[in-house]
Amino acid sequence: MFTKRISKSQFMMGLQCLKRLWLYNYRRDLMPPVSPEQRQIFDQGHAIGALAREYFPGGVLVDADYKHLPHAIKRTAELVSDGTRVIFEGAFVFGNVLVRCDILKRNSDGSWDLIEAKGSTAVKDEHLRDVAIQLYVLEGAGLKIKKALLMRIDNTFVKAGPIDAKKFFTLEDITKETAAILPELGGELERFIEMLGSKEAPETGIGQHCSDPYDCEFRGHCWKGIPEHSIYDIPRLSWEKKNTLKAMGILLFKNVPDSFDLSDSQKLALQVEKSGEALLNKKLLAKFIKKIKYPLYHIDFETVMPAIPIYDGARPYQQLPFQVSLHVQAAPGAEPEHFEYLGDGKSDPRPGLINCMLKNIGPEGTLLAYNASFEAKRIEELARDFPESGEALTALLVRFEDLMQPFLERAYVHPACHGRFSLKKILPALIPDMTYEGLSVANGGDAQLAYFNILSGKLPPGEAEQLREDLKVYCGQDTLAMVKILEHLSRLMR
Ligand code: SF4
């Protein structure tokens, strides 16, 4: 019999996957260490929590952490009985469940409003369950809750000076929605407690729930038997079809039957996967290459997406470009010239970045990016946020072509890509001596983390400079990779 308490986050784990909840209780040794990316997400969450508390000045924080829960519960009980108006991080227990509540506001009639702060710009289903389990515990513990509110980020917020929590957040009344869920929770809890009484983990198979609504920390354990180049790697294949293939005992992409219901593009990828031979549609590829006009500007941005905007004029979660790399070719096959700009982490990188682009991009020629809609969207936002350069920046938009297009349209399918078409897959397949392996910054996630670290201003001497050098190598490689890939595609036409 399971006699311990489960926390709100464990309750949410159980809703996602019973096995996740079981493993979390009995096999934490299978969890990977917290990654720097996760740490950065936690830090962002803490910053949002601190800002949310500014919405209710004068509130009292129960600051005992998870290692001192008895003290947190005792302190919360004191604050409830001594008439404290607003409590932050109050700890409550009912039955087998313990919750910490972001914000509790006492009303004049003695009832309370429960406010859950989220770093999201929309109310999601999982938020309703997260709040409902708190209501279950609070009401069970004897508190009368009048309203349940979700404090979410207002996506229309634009930073202008110090951030005012009342403008940054918006409160959504979710009292009715959470009340509708409440009756189900007792049964769910019973199910979890009974399952946790078992000595064996439930036999839950892998599936969409491994990353929906949250990435599960036990993927390394549950997915270890999945081979490389599996059905789970087939781009844009629905979970329903993946589950059907799994039920048929098919895990390898190359073993998918020709008769299986796939899109035309997936069928071509499957044909290449089975034959091991590249597939070339010269007509489609020629059509793409014909659109390229010289001088040619291979362009790539690196961005960060801070929840709390850093610079005036920026919005929550805005993709903020901090680096641009440009490889410029005057004519087909010409030696490319390289230009770049990287923010110093001390001031808004965007003016310097705009200056670099407008100085080095001439009035004619194609701008080529890999997944060009991303770069085009960033330029559109720069034009909006820096109207003095708006006209010049907007004029660039019509000149974009997308180097991903021939791969997306399956004009060229290489067997080493195994159906994928990201730059990180295409480059080593087409240009084997150019790889991202071994680079200190080797992907967009690394680049974001590196820049967040530079922004923190807390790095030991020399480390920020080293990270800036690593970022230059990485972003420069992205645009040089485009030069080489286009050359490769052009050679195929001969
Ligand atoms: S990886 Fe998937 S199946 Fe395994 S515990 Fe996590 S959610 Fe459950």
Boltz pocket constraint, residues with backbone or C-beta under 6 A from the ligand:
constraints:
  - pocket:
      binder: B
      contacts: [[A, 16], [A, 17], [A, 18], [A, 19], [A, 20], [A, 21], [A, 23], [A, 204], [A, 205], [A, 206], [A, 207], [A, 209], [A, 210], [A, 211], [A, 216], [A, 217], [A, 218], [A, 219], [A, 222], [A, 223]]
      max_distance: 6.0
